[in-house]
Amino acid sequence: ALCYAELGTMITKSGAEYSYLIEAFGSLVGYLYSWTTVMVLKPSSFAIITLSFAEYASAPFYPDCTPPLVVIKCLSAAAIVIITGVNCLSVKLARYVQNFFTAAKLIIIVVIVVAGIVLMAQGNTENLSNAFEGSTTSFGAIGLAFYNGLWAYDGWY
């Protein structure tokens, strides 16, 4: 975040990474980054997000087993079509939908945190007695955890 803040104050052009790469390495690198982002990175990130959504959304309908792959893929495709349709219909509508789901996520997070605090205050701490049992402290595992966290949050901004 600090690097981006510094770059934003030094290079005042809009375009974020694209502008920074053009300034540093020239227009070819900027074009290749832009093409890769539009054709590979953003669509695959969007597909992963909708597949995760579809898996979690269909899980309650299959309580004793994992949902069939065809159901997950169809629900994911439907989510992509609906999101694309909302964005094509109106930017204002897309903003309202995004604000609604962001508020819903924040409310759910608050409910989970408050419920956890209440349960801990009531003395339900048996799940915390051996919280780190079976975990590893190797630098490779810690680095992999951070990398996976960065990948998970890449498409969520």
Phi, psi and chi 1 to 4 in degrees:
 res  aa     phi    psi   chi1   chi2   chi3   chi4
   1 ALA       -  -40.4      -      -      -      -
   2 LEU   -66.9  -35.9  -69.5  174.8      -      -
   3 CYS   -64.3  -43.5  -69.7      -      -      -
   4 TYR   -66.3  -36.7  -84.1  110.1      -      -
   5 ALA   -63.0  -42.5      -      -      -      -
   6 GLU   -67.2  -44.0 -175.5  176.1   -6.2      -
   7 LEU   -62.1  -39.4  -77.9  169.9      -      -
   8 GLY   -64.6  -31.5      -      -      -      -
   9 THR   -81.1  -26.8   58.2      -      -      -
  10 MET   -85.7  -39.3  -60.7  -62.5  -68.2      -
  11 ILE  -115.4  103.5  -57.9  170.2      -      -
  12 THR   -91.7   17.6   57.1      -      -      -
  13 LYS   -82.6  150.5  -61.9  176.2 -175.6  173.7
  14 SER   -80.6  154.8   63.1      -      -      -
  15 GLY   123.8   -5.6      -      -      -      -
  16 ALA    50.9 -121.4      -      -      -      -
  17 GLU   -57.7  -37.2  -68.2   96.1  -12.6      -
  18 TYR   -57.8  -49.5  174.4   73.3      -      -
  19 SER   -65.1  -39.4  -62.7      -      -      -
  20 TYR   -65.4  -41.0  -53.6  150.6      -      -
  21 LEU   -68.9  -37.1  -72.1  171.1      -      -
  22 ILE   -64.2  -42.5  -76.7 -178.9      -      -
  23 GLU   -63.2  -41.1  -76.9  -71.9  -36.5      -
  24 ALA   -82.7  -42.5      -      -      -      -
  25 PHE  -123.1   -4.7  -57.4  110.5      -      -
  26 GLY   103.0  173.7      -      -      -      -
  27 SER   -71.1  -28.5   59.8      -      -      -
  28 LEU   -64.3  -46.4  177.9   64.5      -      -
  29 VAL   -65.6  -40.2  172.9      -      -      -
  30 GLY   -61.5  -43.5      -      -      -      -
  31 TYR   -63.8  -45.5  169.4   77.0      -      -
  32 LEU   -62.4  -40.3  -69.8  173.9      -      -
  33 TYR   -63.0  -46.3  169.6   78.3      -      -
  34 SER   -62.3  -44.8  179.1      -      -      -
  35 TRP   -62.9  -45.1 -174.5   86.8      -      -
  36 THR   -63.3  -40.4  -55.7      -      -      -
  37 THR   -64.0  -47.4  -60.7      -      -      -
  38 VAL   -71.5  -38.0  169.9      -      -      -
  39 MET   -92.0  -24.8  -61.6  -57.1  -73.5      -
  40 VAL  -123.5  -58.5  178.3      -      -      -
  41 LEU   -65.1  -53.9  -63.8  177.8      -      -
  42 LYS   -66.3  -45.5  -65.3  -62.7 -179.4 -179.8
  43 PRO   -62.8  -39.9  -24.2   33.9      -      -
  44 SER   -70.1  -36.5   60.4      -      -      -
  45 SER   -63.7  -42.6  171.5      -      -      -
  46 PHE   -63.8  -40.6 -169.5   42.9      -      -
  47 ALA   -64.2  -42.0      -      -      -      -
  48 ILE   -63.8  -41.9  -69.6  168.6      -      -
  49 ILE   -63.8  -45.0  -69.2  167.9      -      -
  50 THR   -70.6  -32.5   56.7      -      -      -
  51 LEU   -65.9  -40.1  -77.9  168.9      -      -
  52 SER   -63.6  -44.4  -62.8      -      -      -
  53 PHE   -58.5  -46.9  157.1   76.2      -      -
  54 ALA   -63.2  -38.6      -      -      -      -
  55 GLU   -65.3  -45.3 -171.8  168.6  -12.4      -
  56 TYR   -70.5  -35.9  -74.1  119.5      -      -
  57 ALA   -72.2  -30.8      -      -      -      -
  58 SER   -89.7  -14.9   60.9      -      -      -
  59 ALA   -58.4  -39.7      -      -      -      -
  60 PRO   -63.2  -22.5  -23.5   32.4      -      -
  61 PHE   -84.2   -8.9  -60.6  104.0      -      -
  62 TYR  -130.3   72.1  -62.3   91.1      -      -
  63 PRO   -68.2  -27.4   22.2  -28.9      -      -
  64 ASP   -98.0   -3.8  -62.5  -29.3      -      -
  65 CYS  -154.4  173.0   62.2      -      -      -
  66 THR   -77.4  145.9   58.0      -      -      -
  67 PRO   -61.8  147.9  -18.1   28.0      -      -
  68 PRO   -60.7  147.2  -19.3   28.6      -      -
  69 LEU   -60.9  -35.4 -166.0   57.0      -      -
  70 VAL   -65.6  -35.0   67.9      -      -      -
  71 VAL   -66.9  -44.7  170.4      -      -      -
  72 ILE   -61.7  -45.8  -66.4  172.3      -      -
  73 LYS   -65.9  -40.8  -73.3 -177.0  178.6 -178.3
  74 CYS   -66.3  -42.3  -72.6      -      -      -
  75 LEU   -65.6  -38.2 -172.0   56.3      -      -
  76 SER   -63.9  -44.2  176.0      -      -      -
  77 ALA   -63.7  -39.6      -      -      -      -
  78 ALA   -63.9  -40.1      -      -      -      -
  79 ALA   -63.0  -41.1      -      -      -      -
  80 ILE   -63.0  -43.8  -70.0  172.1      -      -
  81 VAL   -64.1  -43.1  168.1      -      -      -
  82 ILE   -65.5  -45.6  -70.4  169.8      -      -
  83 ILE   -63.6  -42.0  -67.9  169.1      -      -
  84 THR   -63.8  -42.3  -57.1      -      -      -
  85 GLY   -62.4  -43.1      -      -      -      -
  86 VAL   -62.7  -42.9  166.8      -      -      -
  87 ASN   -66.3  -33.6  -78.8  -52.0      -      -
  88 CYS   -75.0  -33.7  -71.2      -      -      -
  89 LEU   -66.3  -50.5  -75.6  175.1      -      -
  90 SER  -163.2  133.2  167.3      -      -      -
  91 VAL   -68.9  -36.7  173.2      -      -      -
  92 LYS   -64.3  -42.4 -169.5  177.8  -78.7 -169.3
  93 LEU   -63.1  -41.6  175.7   62.7      -      -
  94 ALA   -62.1  -38.5      -      -      -      -
  95 ARG   -63.9  -43.6 -174.6 -177.7   75.2 -151.5
  96 TYR   -63.1  -42.8  -71.4  135.0      -      -
  97 VAL   -63.2  -44.5  169.5      -      -      -
  98 GLN   -64.0  -42.6 -175.3  174.3    9.9      -
  99 ASN   -63.5  -39.8  -72.1  -17.6      -      -
 100 PHE   -61.9  -49.0  171.1   77.1      -      -
 101 PHE   -69.3  -32.3  -78.6  110.6      -      -
 102 THR   -65.9  -44.3  -60.2      -      -      -
 103 ALA   -63.0  -40.4      -      -      -      -
 104 ALA   -62.8  -42.1      -      -      -      -
 105 LYS   -62.2  -42.8  -76.2 -167.9  -70.9 -171.6
 106 LEU   -65.6  -39.8  -68.1  174.7      -      -
 107 ILE   -64.3  -42.2  -70.7  169.1      -      -
 108 ILE   -63.6  -40.6  -70.3  169.2      -      -
 109 ILE   -63.0  -43.4  -70.7  170.6      -      -
 110 VAL   -62.7  -42.2  167.5      -      -      -
 111 VAL   -61.6  -43.9  166.8      -      -      -
 112 ILE   -64.6  -44.1  -69.6  170.9      -      -
 113 VAL   -65.1  -45.8  168.0      -      -      -
 114 VAL   -63.5  -42.6  169.0      -      -      -
 115 ALA   -62.5  -40.1      -      -      -      -
 116 GLY   -64.1  -42.3      -      -      -      -
 117 ILE   -64.4  -42.5  -69.5  171.4      -      -
 118 VAL   -62.7  -45.6  167.7      -      -      -
 119 LEU   -63.7  -39.8  -72.0  172.6      -      -
 120 MET   -66.2  -38.6  -77.1  178.8   45.1      -
 121 ALA   -66.3  -27.9      -      -      -      -
 122 GLN   -81.7   -3.4  -68.2  173.9  -13.8      -
 123 GLY    96.7    9.9      -      -      -      -
 124 ASN   -83.7   78.7  -64.8  -33.2      -      -
 125 THR  -118.9   16.0   58.8      -      -      -
 126 GLU   -64.4  -26.9   60.2  -88.8   -0.2      -
 127 ASN   -75.8  -14.7  -69.4  -29.0      -      -
 128 LEU   -96.1   -3.3  -60.3  175.3      -      -
 129 SER   -64.5  -41.0   61.4      -      -      -
 130 ASN  -124.9   55.1  -65.1  -37.4      -      -
 131 ALA   -62.4  -33.7      -      -      -      -
 132 PHE  -106.3   17.2  -64.2  104.8      -      -
 133 GLU   -67.6  130.5 -175.9  177.5  -26.2      -
 134 GLY    84.6    0.4      -      -      -      -
 135 SER   -87.0  164.4   63.4      -      -      -
 136 THR  -119.0  154.4 -179.2      -      -      -
 137 THR  -117.0   22.7   57.0      -      -      -
 138 SER   -73.2  148.0   72.7      -      -      -
 139 PHE   -63.8  -34.1  -72.3  111.9      -      -
 140 GLY   -63.3  -42.5      -      -      -      -
 141 ALA   -67.6  -38.2      -      -      -      -
 142 ILE   -66.1  -43.8  -67.0  170.4      -      -
 143 GLY   -62.2  -41.4      -      -      -      -
 144 LEU   -63.4  -38.6 -177.6   61.5      -      -
 145 ALA   -63.2  -43.8      -      -      -      -
 146 PHE   -64.7  -41.6  -83.4  112.8      -      -
 147 TYR   -62.6  -44.6  179.1   74.9      -      -
 148 ASN   -63.8  -35.9  -73.6  -26.1      -      -
 149 GLY   -64.9  -40.6      -      -      -      -
 150 LEU   -65.7  -39.1  -69.6  172.5      -      -
 151 TRP   -63.9  -41.3  170.1 -104.6      -      -
 152 ALA   -65.0  -35.5      -      -      -      -
 153 TYR   -91.5   -2.1  -74.3  104.8      -      -
 154 ASP   -60.3  -44.3  179.2   46.8      -      -
 155 GLY   -96.3   10.6      -      -      -      -
 156 TRP  -105.1   12.2  -66.8   79.6      -      -
 157 TYR   -94.3      -   51.8   88.4      -      -
